[in-house]
Amino acid sequence: MDDEKTGNDMLANVYVAISIISFIAEIIVLASGYGSRPWAGIPLFIMFFALALYARMTVVLKGISFTFLVFAFIASSMYYPPLFKNWGFDTRVLVVPSVQLIMFGMGTTLSIGDFIRVFKKPKGILIGTVLVYTIMPLAGLILVRVYGFSPEVAAGVILIGSCPGGMASNVMTFLANGNVALSVSLTALATLLAPFITPFLMKSFAGKLIEIKILAMMISILNMVILPIVAGLIVNKLLRGREKVRDKLLPPLAMGAILLYITIVTAHYRDELLVVGLALIGAVIIHNFIGYVFGYGAAKAAGLSVTDCRTIAIEVGLKNGGMGVGLAINVLKSGEASLASLIFGSWMNISGSTLANYWRQKPVKDRDTVGMTHD
């Protein structure tokens, strides 16, 4: 056992050394004025990839190991976009199937009991759902007016604010020792309502910025989100007693799907991302922060427990980035509109895991059940 631990520590040190050397190499490349050369992306990719491997071996950073991997692939697609734009066909056709696979994986973690729970303890779930669909869309509307983004980029900011939460919120709630049952039920209900509420919000807040086809968006959400989740629910029922098989197979597939659509979208819309990059990153960080602060504050004002307030803050602040990207590409037909969802989906894992770890160190006496039950 000691030999194994020693071996892991040595390997972790190797990963750290590789990442540091790669970082120094990248700085030298940039300082020398060769940052635009194709080979300049190699040390950047190696740095993030080594950090991802190192993070997987540490308790503190394990929650963002996948985020480092995402950054590695983003670096690749930024420096070598032709590799990911055409594989004998336009790779953008893979975006929606990738999101469907992610939603299918989400469905396999749910059960009918997660939806029934809505009626058993309605207060926190109903308050949380209202906050999910009010705070972030309104915040997005304010931010695009402050920043003065182009119509399509602005519509994308409002779009990610109008999406429900995803699996990430459930994971972060678990890491924070929050009310996982509440988080799962919130995600389930908000997702079921998405075909109706998301198109309405987009028409109301972004209708003057870009053409919003409500029916097309409803159908796309049903096809891209609801049907795969229903299929996942069915598979979850069929695999009862075989959860180990599910848990081994689906997470790698879901992570692969996330990497696929992020890499493809980044490659196709690299030039647009370079134009609005820093400003949009800033807007996304503020947007995410608003979700946490106002989600917590509004839940507290409604008289919910500290644990439930934390859970709702996470649910409001984290969004389904895959759904946002898919709707932007498939319905809005706009790569620029997909950029906010792309950046938000990457950033929220960093902020969410940081917040979750902070709250984990500050337990509360009123903590509700943290287990996820399945009927």
MARKOL-475150 format. One record per residue (C-alpha): residue in one letter; x, y negated, z negated. Coordinates in steps of 0.001 Angstrom, whole numbers, plus 500000, padded with zeros to 6 digits. Example, Ala and Ser with C-alpha at 12.3 -4.5 7.8 and 13.67 -1.06 7.14 Angstrom:
BEGIN
A512300504500492200
S513670501060492860
***
This chain:
BEGIN
M500000500000500000
D502844497610499092
D504655498513502326
E501507497726504311
K501109494367502560
T504768493551503177
G504352494452506841
N501269492232507156
D503070489333505487
M506003489695507871
L503665489808510866
A501810486730509609
N505138484903509301
V505998485863512868
Y502690484403514098
V503334481184512171
A506853480940513607
I505560481466517154
S502882478803516707
I505393476293515287
I507909476920518077
S505149476611520685
F503913473393519102
I507407471876519178
A507814473002522790
E504503471346523743
I505527468084522028
I508835468111523924
V507010468753527200
L504602465868526584
A507356463505525425
S509365464330528544
G506485463303530783
Y505790466781532110
G502412467199530412
S500574467304533731
R502666470166535124
P500809473513535333
W503344475363533185
A502843472782530394
G499743474641529285
I501626477837528442
P503057476760525045
L499666475267524121
F497898478560524838
I500539480554522936
M500298478193519952
F496515478540519576
F496591482285520274
A499273482827517606
L497254480676515170
A494188482814515868
L496124485986515061
Y497556484418511914
A494167483115510751
R492645486593511025
M495158487779508423
T494425485069505856
V491432484642503566
V491347480838503813
L491550480564507610
K489790483740508672
G486540481842509234
I488090479724511986
S490295482342513638
F487821482599516519
T487847478805516893
F491620478893517481
L490985481547520130
V488393479285521748
F490946476451521828
A493461478781523464
F491055479555526303
I489988475919526609
A493675475019527037
S493945477638529781
S490871476389531644
M492005472750531330
Y495431473505532829
Y494428476246535277
P490788475567536305
P491024477398539672
L491556480687537798
F488092480452536271
K486007478688538934
N485777481291541652
W486057485068541362
G484661485727544812
F481529483900543637
D480758480742541718
T481451481733538112
R478722479405536833
V476233482178537553
L477712483985534523
V476785481233532054
V473146482263531509
P473883486031531241
S476590485175528683
V474112483206526579
Q471562486016526919
L474110488493525589
I474802486221522597
M471060485884521903
F470643489644522202
G473351490069519581
M471555487578517370
G468334489562517771
T469979492742516563
T470762491029513246
L467107490147512703
S464048492166511746
I460306491634511658
G460727491029507928
D462707487863508670
F459658486427510429
I457151487672507833
R459200485927505164
V458075482605506668
F454606483191505241
K455814484465501872
K457960481421500995
P456809478703503370
K458001475525501624
G461739475695502230
I461341477209505685
L458787474656506888
I460743471709505463
G463934473042506994
T462319473529510407
V460974469975510431
L464431468641509529
V466121470774512223
Y463936469180514890
T463944465586513650
I467308464583512170
M469617465704514966
P467525464593517985
L467066461138516430
A470756460961515513
G471652461912519079
L469414459164520463
I471078456558518224
L474598457767519033
V474166457603522818
R472949454025522502
V475936453090520344
Y478475454792522597
G476887453804525908
F477523457139527612
S476493457767531194
P472892459059531532
E473878462714532003
V476382462787529129
A473852460983526934
A471163463519527826
G473583466265526787
V474088464719523345
I470321464569522825
L470005468127524160
I472329469705521612
G470495467799518885
S467205469231520139
C468371472856520031
P467697475194517085
G470435476704514957
G472190479923515863
M474005482844514272
A476790480559513086
S474512478948510504
N473683482337508997
V477361483258508757
M478331479911507214
T475474480157504708
F476724483584503680
L480277482241503270
A478910479369501161
N477011481776498872
G473837480123500087
N470331481461500548
V470919483731503533
A467287484887503630
L466188481256504020
S468848480617506677
V467887483646508755
S464177482804508528
L464868479184509491
T466903480258512504
A464207482728513529
L461316480259513268
A463180477335514862
T464239479591517755
L460671480832518303
L459492477213518454
A462297476137520802
P460411476806524095
F457828474245523025
I459700471689520879
T463020471379522740
P461432470440526124
F459085467998524356
L461968466297522546
M464032466109525717
K461149464586527670
S460507462070524885
F464106461042524150
A465995461762527385
G463256461487530025
K464471458049531099
L468070459243531392
I467666462348533506
E464821464290535109
I463302466692532584
K461148469489533963
I459242470649530897
L457849473857532400
A461191474879533890
M462892474275530532
M460248476292528685
I460644479220531078
S464430479020530872
I464378479117527048
L462004482082527118
N464254483904529587
M467587482891528087
V466775482980524368
I463442484517523370
L463423487648525552
P466994488683524621
I466192488164520934
V463057490308521251
A465152492965522986
G467649492721520132
L464863493173517578
I463770496349519353
V467322497688519488
N467771496862515800
K464717498984515060
L465974501837517233
L469435501721515672
R468140501891512123
G470668503961510232
R473350503284512853
E474269499765511779
K477979500603511837
V477802501268515575
R475982497980516117
D478366495998513932
K481417497419515719
L480135496941519254
L478155493699519313
P480445491122517615
P483275491627520148
L480764491457523017
A479211488260521644
M482625486655521102
G483670487659524607
A480497486087526006
I481175482846524108
L484746482699525417
L483479483405528939
Y480946480594529168
I483180478085527372
T486093478816529698
I483938478688532837
V482185475437531943
T485449473779530882
A487127474784534150
H484277473549536344
Y483861470215534570
R487446469548533513
D487652466164535256
E484446464907533624
L485683466116530247
L488948464214530652
V487017461009531335
V484689461131528306
G486714463486526108
L487815461419523097
A484655459319522894
L482438462393523167
I484491464309520585
G484043461382518202
A480294461272518822
V480003465028518299
I481869464893514972
I479622462083513735
H476522463899514998
N477500467053513126
F478318465075509946
I474930463335510070
G473251466743510193
Y474990467898507016
V474447464684505037
F470864463934505996
G469872467600506000
Y471049467937502411
G469618464593501321
A466185465148502839
A465940468661501375
K466922467274497968
A464290464536498253
A461726467254499001
G462500468874495649
L464329471982496854
S467010473716494799
V470696472888495288
T471274476248496962
D468421475694499398
C469637472131500069
R473049473487501004
T471463476125503219
I469292473582505039
A472227471188505452
I474142473945507252
E471095474894509316
V470515471287510400
G474187470530511076
L474950473643513146
K473332474101516547
N472983476746519238
G475705475491521556
G475243478345524012
M471601477448524512
G472548473809525089
V475164474726527696
G472775477146529425
L469941474615529641
A472274471900530927
I473636474127533695
N470477476082534536
V467724473480534124
L469252470011534100
K471710471103536823
S474336468905535217
G477829469822534155
E478227466511532379
A475148467267530271
S476776470509529124
L479881468826527671
A478336467760524354
S477107471301523668
L480492472699524673
I482383470436522263
F479779470728519506
G479909474528519624
S483670474475519082
W483806471752516440
M480955473047514255
N482867476232513444
I485688474171511958
S483463471808509984
G481016474556509013
S483645476922507675
T485351474069505805
L482070473035504170
A481149476651503412
N484491477324501721
Y484174474114499693
W480709475048498460
R481820478598497776
Q484247477199495215
K481409475275493547
P478756477851492531
V475353476641491301
K473131478127488632
D469967477990490698
R471360480161493477
D468709482236495199
T469303485644496696
V472238485662499103
G471562489036500617
M469953489566503977
T467132492037503747
H465715494072506576
D462390495809506585
***
